[in-house]
Structures are given as C-alpha cells and as structure tokens.
Amino acid sequence: MKWLACILSAFLLWSCSGGPGSETTNGICGFAYVGDGRVASYARIAVRNVDHTTSVDSATNEIVNADFYADANGYFEFEAPKKDFRLTIVYGGSAFTGLYSSGDDAKFDSLKLEPTATLSGYADVPDSCDFVWVGVRGMDELVRSDSLGRFQLSQLPSNDSLQVYFLRGDNNKVYKNLSVKLGPNEAEVIDLQPDPYKGKVTFVAVVDGKPASYASLSIRKSDARVDSLRVNNVVANADAYADKDGLFAIDSLKNGEYRLTVIQSGAAYSKVLSAKQIAALDTVKLQETSNYMSRVTLHAGDKYAWVGVYGLDVMTKTNEEGVFSLPMLPSNDTLEIYVVDEKMNLYVAKEIEPSAGSADFDYPSIVLQDFEGDTAGWYFSVDSIGSKVLSKAFETDKDRKSKVFHGKYNLIGTNNIYAWVVTGTLLRSEGWNFSSLDSIAFYAKGSGQIRVSLENWDKESEVKGVSLKAASEWMDLNSQKWTRYVIKSGDLCYNSQDNKNCYFTWNSLKDDVRQLHFFVRNGSEFYLDDIVLYGALF
C-alpha cells in the first residue's frame, strides 16, 4: 500500500498547485484513506465552525451531514473558511476530524481515517428538565437522553480532543461542556450525575447471603426509652429504608452511642455502636429474630408494669403476675430490657441475649447481695432481751474467694428461744409483690442455727400488731464448711407468732414483701454469701 500513498501524495502536490482539473488555487485539498490503505471513495466531508452546535430540530445520529464528498480516489478540495474550523471526514465506520485555521497550509498530506468510538452514559439532568440533548461542537451529531439522563453517541471520530456539549431539555440552552478524547473502537461510559451518596454513610444489609431489599432502619440513642406508655409490637419504627440492593445511605451522626437496628420480615440486626463505628460499616448481616418471654416482680398493689428495650420502640404490658412477652426481638446480641411503672419510674433493667429462633421462657433471678458492692443497706441487730452484737464485717473469705458477711455476737442464755441476732435489708418501703417467687438460695456457715424470713414490718404495723412474717424452719449451720441452702416459697410457713401454717402464712404476706431477714440463734458467729432470689426480678 506504500506505493498508493506515494502516488496520492504526488497527485496532491500537482492538483493543489493548479494542475489539470484543479478548480482552486487558494483552497484546501487532500486525499482521504482508511487504515488499511484503501482510498475513502466518496467519503462524506463537513466543514464546521469550531463552536458549531446543532439545533434540536436537526438532531441526527450521524457524525456530520455531508457538505460535499470526496471523489472516487478519496480526493477533496474546498475553500477555507475565514475563521477556525473543524474538518470531519466519515467513511463507513471510520472517520477523521481535526481543528484548522484559514492560515494553515492548503496542502494536506493524506488523511488517515480511523475506526470510530462510542460515548455513552448518564448526563446530569437539571431539576426542571425531563431530558437533555447531547452533541459535539463542530459536528452535527445530537441525541436526546431519556428521563434518567441515559444517552449514547454511537459514532465519534477517534484520536482527537472533542468538546461534548449538553442542552437543557426545556429551553435548549447549553448548560455543560465536557472534553473527551477516545481511541479507535473505544466504548467509554461516563456518569456525570452527582453522587447521591456524597457525604453520606453507606452500608449494605444482607440476609442469608442475599441483599435485604427494602429493609427498614432505625437509629436510636443507646439509652433511649419510649416517650409514651402504649403497647407497640413494632420492634423499631423505620427511619429509612434500603434500596432494592439492600443499600442504606444516611446522614453522618453526631458523636455518641447509638443502637442501629435493621429489620426485614422475620430477620434483624441490632447493635450498639459509636457514630465512628457506624460510619465505618460495610455490611450488616440479619439473623432470625426471637420471641422473649419472662417475668418481673411487681410493686405491691400494682396490677401490671411496662416493659421495653433500650434503643428500640417495642413496648409491652405485663399481666398481674408480671409475665410479659416481647416478640420478634433481634437475636445474638446483648439487649437491655427496662421495666417501668405507670408514671415511667424505673423498676429494673436487665441485659438479655436472645438466641435466633428461640421462644423459651426466661425464668428470672436476681443476685440480691453478694457483698462485693454496695452494702450500706445491710444491717445487723439483736433481740431486745440483752444479747449483744460483737462485730459486723464484710471480709474476703479464702474458701469463697470473695467478700462475705461475717457477724459475731453474744446471746443471753443457751437455747433461749427469745435470744437471737438478725441481719438483712429493706427491699422496698412500699413492698414488692412476691407472688411469683420460686425460692431463696444462699451460702452460709457458723456455729448455731439459721432461718430465712420475709416480712412487711414497719413501725406503724408494729404498734398495731399487724406486722406479717413468713419464715422457714431453723436449719443447722456447719462451722467448718460452707453450705448452700435453698428455701422454696412454700417452705416459708411460720408466722409472727411462730405458728406453722404454710398456706395461710405465705399467702397473707406474698403480695407485700418489704424485708428479707436471716435470723440466727445459739452459737457465736456466722457467715453469709451470694443471696439469690429465683423467680424474682426487681
């Protein structure tokens, strides 16, 4: 093909110099050929102002509409415009384009046409427009986008810098320009739309390895409680929803601790995270929810209490026995339930960790006193006949490997039924409803006998002689070895007069319990540790 290029160059010099057949001596001429050396016979040729744009009435998918054509040998000539211009030659799927001025040499060398390229993508559609127009300056190609801004310029010359322009769909005015340079056969896709997630916190929710499409999201302060007391079985009211791919995009959060909860039809993710941890989230995995059931100890006289979860919106109401159910809770993470009365006063809070798919009843218990923390309310006293307390201490025991209560005393007489010491605590001045109490367990050792007593004593009832007591039998202490004792509620059979009537004694007291006491008689010292109430939560 080299011989063909030489012949074309020689003919070009002769023709543009005014040789036979030349129609201009002041114009521009040249030969066009394609990459394999073939002449571009009858190629389309257009000369446009460098800033030329196409009117929407003349929109076309063609790179250019021909001003004239090359001849059978690919030869062309034309009068140069007075201003800078763009020359574009199109032949089949190949094209050439370049910017020139009227002062450029009139003698072009042979111009090689290269395979065209494609430019497509998404235009940034102005708010008031339903679509836009996309074209190239100095050419005729102009296409319309769809409502989403998608467009395609299916044929563009390669190997030259092109100025793409965008027209508003409402008034046909240029609102954006873009410079591109494409290679032969290149298919470039661009996205000019603003990033909808710029400045946002983004993460994806999945369930069973698949996107959790349109899952709901709620974000609450980790210690948030509901504003009003009403039954609400919705675990967390949605603040936002994922898209079809499970993607969430939310605003950045202020510093603090939050409970982030994602829910989709029977599956959930919930966790307490800092604002920084939320910003760093990538993927959250939802797991099967659980139904949580348990019991809380009610205040004496109350018919029910309200139960919720910190950081969630769910709220339920207990029955008269304090039993409640929280459906569809997130599983496999620590949740903290709270219990309040009708005036929103806190009864108790408890951490739980429900297992996925579980619906078991969680029988409550409370470590009333292990003597490791606050012991200010734990008292030690004696009878009124002259016995004496020698010492009261909270000390570390080598066998228990923890702090325990240690009391020493001196009683009046031996086997005197009126001589005793008592230790214990006030549970609540207005009483607890212990109807659901299962048992009291504790560890003890010493040199006398011990009994457990639940009471609702106060000064007024003492004067009136109506103080109630439900006490166990006396049990021997082992002075050398710690023993675990378990007293069932049905074992609290002895009343204030020390008469035994299990049914009447316990049922007379259980709705209003104010004190827990341990009475000790005989001996000279005793120890207590790890007092646990089973079936109670307060």
C-alpha positions in Angstrom: 0.0 0.0 0.0 3.0 2.3 0.3 3.0 2.8 -3.5 -0.6 4.0 -3.3 0.2 6.6 -0.6 3.2 7.9 -2.7 1.0 8.2 -5.8 -1.7 10.1 -3.8 0.9 12.5 -2.4 2.4 13.2 -5.8 -1.1 13.8 -7.3 -1.9 16.0 -4.3 1.0 18.3 -4.9 0.2 18.5 -8.6 -3.6 19.1 -8.1 -3.4 21.7 -5.3 -0.8 23.5 -7.3 -3.3 24.3 -10.1 -2.7 21.3 -12.3 -5.2 19.9 -14.8 -8.6 19.6 -13.2 -7.9 21.9 -10.4 -10.7 24.3 -9.6 -9.0 26.4 -6.9 -5.5 27.7 -6.2 -6.5 29.3 -2.8 -8.5 26.4 -1.4 -7.6 23.4 0.7 -7.3 19.9 -0.8 -6.2 16.5 0.2 -6.7 12.7 0.0 -8.6 10.6 2.5 -7.8 6.9 3.1 -8.7 4.3 5.7 -6.3 2.5 8.0 -5.7 -0.4 5.6 -4.6 1.9 2.8 -7.8 1.9 0.8 -8.9 5.2 -0.5 -12.1 6.6 1.1 -14.1 6.8 -2.1 -16.9 9.3 -1.9 -16.3 9.9 1.8 -18.6 12.4 3.5 -16.9 15.7 4.3 -18.1 18.5 6.5 -16.5 21.8 7.5 -17.9 23.5 10.6 -17.2 26.4 12.8 -15.3 25.0 15.9 -18.1 26.1 18.2 -20.9 24.9 15.9 -23.9 23.3 17.7 -26.9 21.6 16.2 -30.4 22.8 16.7 -32.8 20.2 18.2 -34.9 20.4 15.0 -31.9 19.0 13.1 -30.9 16.3 15.6 -29.2 13.3 14.0 -27.2 10.2 14.9 -24.8 10.9 12.0 -21.4 12.4 12.9 -21.9 15.0 10.2 -24.3 15.7 7.4 -22.1 16.0 4.2 -21.3 19.4 2.8 -19.6 17.6 -0.1 -18.0 14.3 -0.9 -14.6 13.1 -1.9 -14.2 11.7 -5.4 -13.6 8.1 -6.3 -9.9 8.4 -5.4 -10.7 10.0 -2.0 -9.6 13.4 -3.2 -11.3 16.5 -2.0 -10.9 20.2 -2.0 -12.8 23.2 -0.6 -12.5 26.9 0.2 -11.1 27.5 3.6 -13.4 29.5 6.0 -12.2 32.8 7.3 -12.4 31.5 10.9 -11.0 28.5 12.7 -12.9 25.4 11.6 -13.3 21.7 12.2 -12.8 19.4 9.3 -14.6 16.0 9.6 -14.4 13.1 7.1 -16.6 10.0 7.5 -16.3 6.8 5.5 -18.3 3.8 6.8 -17.2 3.0 10.3 -14.1 5.2 10.1 -13.6 8.9 10.5 -11.1 11.7 10.7 -11.5 15.1 12.4 -9.2 18.0 13.2 -9.2 21.7 14.0 -7.7 24.1 11.5 -7.4 27.8 10.7 -7.6 29.6 7.4 -3.9 30.3 7.6 -2.9 26.6 7.6 -1.1 25.2 4.6 -3.5 24.4 1.9 -1.7 21.2 1.0 -2.9 18.4 3.4 -1.0 15.2 3.4 -3.0 12.1 3.0 -5.5 12.0 5.9 -6.0 8.6 7.6 -9.4 7.7 8.8 -9.5 5.5 12.0 -12.3 3.3 13.4 -14.9 5.4 15.3 -15.6 5.3 19.0 -18.7 5.3 21.2 -19.5 7.6 24.1 -22.5 6.8 26.4 -23.5 7.2 30.0 -25.6 9.3 32.3 -26.0 13.1 31.9 -26.7 15.3 34.9 -30.4 16.3 34.2 -31.3 19.7 35.6 -34.2 19.6 38.1 -36.8 21.2 35.9 -35.9 19.1 32.8 -37.3 15.7 31.7 -34.4 15.0 29.4 -31.3 16.7 27.8 -29.7 16.8 24.4 -26.0 15.7 23.9 -23.9 16.7 21.0 -20.3 17.5 19.9 -19.1 21.0 18.9 -18.1 21.3 15.3 -20.2 18.3 14.3 -23.8 17.6 13.6 -24.5 14.6 15.9 -27.1 15.4 18.5 -29.0 12.8 20.6 -31.7 13.0 23.2 -31.4 11.3 26.7 -34.1 9.5 28.5 -35.7 10.8 31.7 -32.8 9.2 33.7 -30.2 11.0 31.7 -29.0 8.0 29.7 -27.6 8.8 26.3 -25.4 7.3 23.6 -23.3 9.0 20.9 -22.9 5.9 18.8 -20.2 7.2 16.4 -17.5 9.6 17.2 -14.1 10.3 15.5 -11.2 9.0 17.5 -7.7 10.3 18.3 -8.7 13.9 18.6 -10.0 16.0 21.5 -13.7 16.6 21.2 -15.9 19.1 23.0 -19.2 17.4 24.1 -22.0 19.8 25.0 -25.3 19.4 26.8 -28.5 21.2 26.1 -31.3 21.7 28.6 -34.5 19.9 27.5 -36.7 22.8 28.5 -35.0 25.7 26.7 -32.3 24.1 24.5 -29.6 26.2 26.1 -26.1 24.8 26.8 -25.6 24.1 30.5 -22.5 21.9 30.5 -19.4 21.1 28.4 -17.1 18.1 28.6 -13.7 17.4 26.8 -13.1 13.8 25.7 -10.6 12.0 23.6 -11.4 8.5 22.5 -9.3 5.8 20.9 -10.3 3.7 17.9 -13.1 1.3 18.7 -13.2 2.6 22.3 -16.6 2.4 24.1 -16.4 4.8 27.0 -19.2 5.1 29.6 -19.3 8.2 31.8 -21.5 9.2 34.7 -21.9 12.9 35.1 -24.7 12.7 37.6 -24.0 14.0 41.1 -23.0 11.3 43.6 -26.2 10.7 45.6 -24.1 9.3 48.4 -21.6 12.0 48.7 -21.2 12.9 52.3 -23.5 10.0 53.3 -22.8 7.0 55.5 -23.5 3.9 53.3 -23.7 0.2 54.1 -25.4 -2.9 52.8 -27.7 -5.3 54.7 -27.8 -8.9 53.7 -29.9 -11.9 54.9 -28.9 -15.5 54.1 -26.2 -14.1 51.8 -28.7 -12.1 49.7 -29.4 -8.3 49.7 -32.1 -7.4 52.3 -34.1 -5.4 49.7 -36.1 -2.5 51.2 -35.2 -3.5 54.8 -36.1 -0.9 57.4 -33.5 1.0 59.5 -33.9 2.7 62.9 -31.2 4.5 64.8 -31.8 5.5 68.5 -29.6 6.7 71.3 -28.4 3.6 73.1 -30.2 4.6 76.3 -33.4 5.8 74.6 -36.8 4.8 76.1 -40.2 5.2 74.5 -42.0 8.6 75.0 -45.4 7.2 76.0 -46.8 4.0 77.5 -48.8 2.1 75.0 -48.5 -1.4 73.6 -46.3 -1.4 70.5 -45.3 -4.7 68.8 -43.2 -3.0 66.2 -39.6 -3.5 67.4 -38.3 -0.4 65.7 -40.2 2.2 63.7 -38.4 2.9 60.4 -36.3 6.0 60.0 -35.1 4.9 56.5 -35.4 2.0 54.0 -32.8 0.2 51.9 -33.0 0.2 48.2 -33.6 -3.0 46.2 -29.9 -3.9 46.6 -30.1 -3.6 50.4 -28.1 -0.3 50.4 -28.6 2.3 53.1 -27.5 5.9 52.8 -27.8 8.0 55.9 -26.5 11.3 57.2 -23.5 11.3 59.4 -24.3 11.1 63.1 -23.1 13.3 66.0 -20.6 11.7 68.4 -22.3 9.3 70.8 -23.5 5.7 71.3 -26.4 4.5 69.2 -28.4 1.3 68.7 -28.6 0.6 65.0 -31.4 -1.8 64.0 -32.2 -3.3 60.6 -35.3 -5.4 60.1 -36.7 -7.4 57.2 -39.6 -9.9 57.6 -38.5 -12.1 60.5 -34.8 -11.3 60.4 -32.9 -8.5 62.1 -29.6 -6.9 63.0 -29.3 -4.7 66.1 -26.1 -3.5 67.8 -24.9 -0.6 70.0 -22.3 1.3 68.0 -20.5 4.6 68.2 -21.0 7.2 65.5 -17.5 6.4 64.2 -18.2 2.7 64.1 -21.5 3.3 62.1 -19.6 5.5 59.6 -17.2 2.6 59.0 -19.9 0.0 58.5 -19.7 -2.0 55.2 -22.1 -4.9 55.6 -24.6 -6.0 58.3 -25.9 -9.5 58.4 -29.5 -10.1 59.5 -30.4 -13.2 61.6 -33.6 -14.8 62.6 -35.4 -13.0 65.4 -36.6 -14.4 68.7 -39.6 -14.2 71.0 -38.6 -13.3 74.5 -40.8 -14.2 77.5 -40.1 -13.7 81.2 -41.5 -12.3 84.4 -40.8 -9.2 86.5 -41.6 -8.6 90.2 -44.4 -6.0 90.5 -44.7 -3.3 93.2 -47.1 -4.2 95.9 -50.6 -3.1 94.8 -49.7 -2.7 91.1 -51.7 -4.8 88.6 -49.1 -4.6 85.8 -45.9 -2.9 84.6 -44.5 -1.8 81.3 -41.5 -3.5 79.6 -39.4 -2.1 76.8 -35.9 -2.4 75.3 -33.4 0.5 75.4 -32.8 1.8 71.9 -35.9 0.1 70.4 -39.5 1.1 70.1 -41.2 -2.1 71.3 -43.3 -1.8 74.4 -45.5 -4.4 76.1 -47.5 -4.7 79.3 -47.3 -7.5 81.9 -50.2 -9.4 83.3 -51.0 -9.3 87.1 -48.3 -11.9 87.7 -45.6 -9.8 86.0 -45.4 -12.1 83.0 -44.6 -10.5 79.6 -43.6 -11.3 76.1 -41.5 -9.3 73.6 -42.0 -10.6 70.1 -39.6 -10.5 67.1 -36.5 -9.2 69.0 -33.2 -9.1 67.3 -31.1 -12.1 68.3 -27.5 -13.0 69.1 -26.6 -9.6 70.6 -27.0 -8.1 74.0 -30.2 -6.2 74.6 -31.2 -4.4 77.8 -34.8 -4.5 78.8 -36.3 -2.0 81.2 -39.4 -2.1 83.3 -41.3 1.0 84.4 -44.5 1.7 86.3 -47.4 3.8 85.1 -45.5 7.0 86.0 -42.5 5.9 84.0 -40.5 5.3 87.1 -37.9 2.5 86.6 -38.5 -0.8 88.3 -35.4 -2.6 87.0 -33.2 -3.1 83.9 -31.7 -6.4 82.8 -29.4 -7.5 80.0 -30.6 -10.4 77.8 -29.1 -12.1 74.8 -31.9 -14.0 72.9 -30.9 -16.8 70.6 -32.0 -16.9 67.0 -35.4 -18.6 66.6 -35.9 -19.1 70.3 -39.2 -18.7 72.1 -38.3 -20.2 75.6 -39.5 -18.7 78.8 -36.6 -17.0 80.7 -37.1 -17.7 84.4 -35.8 -14.6 86.2 -33.5 -14.5 89.1 -31.7 -11.7 91.0 -28.5 -11.7 93.0 -29.8 -9.7 95.9 -26.5 -9.5 97.7 -23.0 -10.9 97.1 -21.3 -8.4 99.4 -18.9 -7.3 96.6 -20.5 -3.9 96.0 -22.8 -1.6 98.0 -23.5 -3.0 101.5 -24.7 0.3 103.1 -28.3 -1.1 103.4 -27.2 -4.3 105.0 -27.9 -4.2 108.8 -27.1 -6.4 111.8 -29.1 -6.3 115.0 -30.1 -8.3 118.1 -33.1 -9.2 120.2 -34.5 -6.9 122.9 -33.5 -9.0 125.9 -29.9 -8.1 126.2 -27.9 -10.1 123.6 -25.1 -8.1 122.0 -23.5 -7.7 118.6 -19.8 -8.0 118.9 -18.7 -7.2 115.3 -20.0 -6.9 111.7 -17.7 -7.2 108.8 -17.6 -7.6 105.0 -14.4 -9.6 104.5 -12.7 -11.8 101.9 -13.1 -15.5 102.6 -10.4 -17.8 101.5 -12.8 -20.6 100.6 -15.4 -18.5 98.8 -12.6 -16.4 97.2 -14.8 -13.4 97.6 -16.2 -11.0 100.1 -18.8 -12.3 102.6 -20.7 -11.1 105.6 -19.3 -12.1 108.9 -21.2 -11.5 112.2 -20.1 -12.2 115.8 -22.5 -12.0 118.7 -23.1 -12.9 122.4 -26.6 -14.2 123.2 -28.3 -14.2 126.6 -28.5 -17.8 127.8 -28.3 -21.1 125.9 -31.1 -22.4 123.8 -33.1 -19.3 124.7 -35.9 -19.1 122.1 -36.0 -15.3 122.6 -32.3 -14.8 122.1 -31.3 -14.2 118.5 -29.5 -11.9 116.1 -30.9 -10.8 112.7 -29.2 -9.5 109.6 -30.8 -8.4 106.4 -32.0 -5.5 104.3 -35.0 -3.4 103.4 -36.3 -4.5 99.9 -38.7 -1.6 99.4 -40.6 0.6 101.8 -43.9 0.2 99.9 -43.4 -3.5 99.3 -42.9 -5.9 96.4 -45.3 -8.5 95.1 -43.5 -11.8 95.5 -46.4 -13.9 94.3 -44.1 -15.5 91.7 -41.1 -16.1 93.9 -39.8 -19.6 93.5 -37.1 -19.8 96.1 -34.3 -18.1 98.0 -30.8 -19.6 97.8 -27.7 -18.6 99.8 -24.5 -19.9 101.2 -23.8 -19.9 105.0 -21.7 -21.4 107.7 -21.5 -20.8 111.5 -22.0 -22.3 115.0 -25.7 -22.0 115.5 -29.0 -22.4 113.6 -30.4 -20.1 110.8 -33.8 -19.3 109.4 -34.9 -17.1 106.5 -37.8 -14.7 106.9 -39.7 -12.4 104.5 -41.6 -9.6 106.3 -43.5 -6.4 105.8 -42.7 -4.8 109.1 -42.8 -1.0 109.7 -43.2 1.0 112.9 -46.9 1.6 112.4 -47.7 -2.1 111.8 -45.6 -3.0 114.8 -47.7 -0.7 117.0 -50.9 -2.1 115.6 -49.6 -5.6 115.9 -50.3 -6.5 112.3 -46.8 -7.0 111.1 -46.6 -10.1 108.9 -43.8 -12.6 108.7 -43.2 -15.8 106.7 -40.2 -17.7 108.0 -38.6 -21.0 107.3 -37.7 -23.7 109.8 -34.5 -23.4 111.8 -31.6 -25.1 110.0 -28.3 -26.1 111.4 -25.1 -24.3 110.3 -21.8 -26.1 109.7 -19.0 -24.2 111.4 -16.3 -25.7 109.2 -17.9 -25.9 105.8 -19.9 -23.5 103.5 -23.3 -25.0 102.8 -25.8 -23.9 100.1 -29.4 -23.6 101.4 -32.4 -23.4 99.1 -35.7 -22.2 100.6 -38.8 -22.6 98.5 -41.6 -20.1 98.9 -43.8 -23.0 100.1 -41.2 -23.5 103.0 -42.0 -20.1 104.5 -44.6 -21.5 106.9 -44.0 -19.7 110.2 -45.8 -16.5 111.1 -45.1 -13.7 113.5 -46.2 -15.9 116.4 -44.0 -18.7 115.1 -47.1 -20.8 114.4 -46.9 -23.1 111.3 -49.5 -22.8 108.6 -47.7 -22.9 105.2 -50.7 -21.9 103.0 -52.1 -19.1 105.2 -48.7 -17.6 106.2 -47.2 -17.3 102.7 -50.4 -16.2 101.0 -51.0 -13.5 103.7 -47.6 -11.9 103.0 -46.6 -12.6 99.4 -48.3 -9.6 97.8 -46.5 -7.1 100.0 -42.9 -8.0 101.0 -40.6 -5.3 102.4 -37.7 -7.0 104.2 -35.5 -10.1 103.8 -34.0 -11.3 107.1 -31.8 -14.0 108.3 -32.3 -14.9 112.0 -29.5 -16.8 113.8 -29.8 -18.4 117.3 -27.3 -20.2 119.5 -23.6 -20.2 118.6 -21.4 -17.1 118.5 -20.7 -16.3 114.8 -21.9 -16.9 111.3 -21.1 -16.1 107.7 -23.4 -15.3 104.6 -22.7 -15.1 100.9 -24.4 -15.0 97.4 -28.1 -14.5 98.3 -30.2 -15.2 95.2 -33.9 -14.8 94.6 -35.3 -17.2 91.9 -38.5 -16.2 90.2 -37.9 -12.5 91.1 -36.7 -9.6 89.0 -36.6 -6.1 90.5 
